[in-house]
Amino acid sequence: MNKVILDWFKRAGLMLMLLGVAACESGDAARQFAESIYSDDALWLCKPGIASDQCLSLDQTSTVSRADGSFTEQNHVPASNPHFDCFYVYPTVDMREEPGNTEDLTDIEPMLQPLVNQAARFTSLCHVYAPLYRQMTIGTYGLPDGFSTSEFFETAYSDVEQAFNHFLAENSGRPFVLLGHSQGSHVLIRLLQEKFDANPAMLERLISALIIGPVGALEVPQGDTVGGSFQNIPLCTAANQSACVITYDSIAAGSAAIRPPGARPCVNPTLLGGTNNVLQTTYWESDNGLPFPFNTPQPYVAYEALHSAECEADGYLGIGDIMGLRAPPLPINVLQSVLGTSLHVPDVNFALGDLLRIVESQASMFN
């Protein structure tokens, strides 16, 4: 990884100040300079054509545990010539308690964990673009006035906006999917508000936006499919719908864990052309420390129809165990107690098979 990435940002900040006091065209010039930073391949985890595309170099082979108790191997084959792209923003990986931003982007190891569990498998369908960005620390979420009005969120958003503008310049008008989790979803909500909600031309290219694990930051009036955070971008209600949002926060089904008051929007992925309330395939890294019932030589274990999913009264997506020929590797309520008070961290893992299926169906309308 290029060791001068931080210097890129510092130089950009200096140039933006200098350009800001220049002639009347300085705003455009500053914006173009800032966006040119993302022409540096070192600022991308995944991007078509770069020498070190982490989405393609990571082995996605899985041992599949089927509902009938049998096992099979599933190879991951990246699409050779996909007709659409995916733009991914990773969740919070900077766990420092003090408010601030990640300034050193030379160590990409923390970013690889969500990348392999959330975005890399989408290369079977699309070209994946995944920029590095100066995200907020976890401690920023504890600011008294909230994170969304802080200078730290503004820094994180500004980086992703610049990366997205660079993506658009390379995308050549192709349709695309937005994919984010947690902080990545928070940034994408802002991006959708500023660049899509009042822009029909952009909405025509948007296959869908996967705003996963927004922890209540996405607002839609209860009982409606549009309104609140967006005025023209609805929740998805069918697998053949485009320019819509798939969103949920997952929790152990029927859990008595402390939940924030008020309802939140919930799109159950299993109801969009799948098997109602049964998650198609859940993917786990085989070496992530969870007690799997067998040893596998493959880097992933995939469980078919092992978990249920249903939107609960307050909008959480309740994940349950389906008892059949197999026992779950770790009961949902136990897993939640290990992770905390929700299933936020593996939000995407549980529904990844369904999300892939839905995106493939939605994208087929753009052929």
Secondary structure as GFF3:
##gff-version 3
##sequence-region A 1 367
A	DSSP	alpha_helix	5	20	.	.	.	ID=ss1
A	DSSP	alpha_helix	26	36	.	.	.	ID=ss2
A	DSSP	three_ten_helix	37	39	.	.	.	ID=ss3
A	DSSP	three_ten_helix	41	43	.	.	.	ID=ss4
A	DSSP	beta_strand	44	46	.	.	.	ID=ss5
A	DSSP	alpha_helix	54	57	.	.	.	ID=ss6
A	DSSP	beta_strand	62	65	.	.	.	ID=ss7
A	DSSP	beta_strand	71	74	.	.	.	ID=ss8
A	DSSP	beta_strand	85	89	.	.	.	ID=ss9
A	DSSP	alpha_helix	109	114	.	.	.	ID=ss10
A	DSSP	pi_helix	115	119	.	.	.	ID=ss11
A	DSSP	three_ten_helix	120	124	.	.	.	ID=ss12
A	DSSP	beta_strand	127	131	.	.	.	ID=ss13
A	DSSP	three_ten_helix	138	142	.	.	.	ID=ss14
A	DSSP	alpha_helix	151	171	.	.	.	ID=ss15
A	DSSP	beta_strand	176	181	.	.	.	ID=ss16
A	DSSP	alpha_helix	183	195	.	.	.	ID=ss17
A	DSSP	alpha_helix	200	205	.	.	.	ID=ss18
A	DSSP	beta_strand	206	212	.	.	.	ID=ss19
A	DSSP	beta_strand	245	248	.	.	.	ID=ss20
A	DSSP	beta_strand	250	252	.	.	.	ID=ss21
A	DSSP	three_ten_helix	269	271	.	.	.	ID=ss22
A	DSSP	beta_strand	281	285	.	.	.	ID=ss23
A	DSSP	beta_strand	300	304	.	.	.	ID=ss24
A	DSSP	beta_strand	307	311	.	.	.	ID=ss25
A	DSSP	beta_strand	317	321	.	.	.	ID=ss26
A	DSSP	alpha_helix	332	339	.	.	.	ID=ss27
A	DSSP	alpha_helix	347	363	.	.	.	ID=ss28
A	DSSP	three_ten_helix	364	366	.	.	.	ID=ss29
###
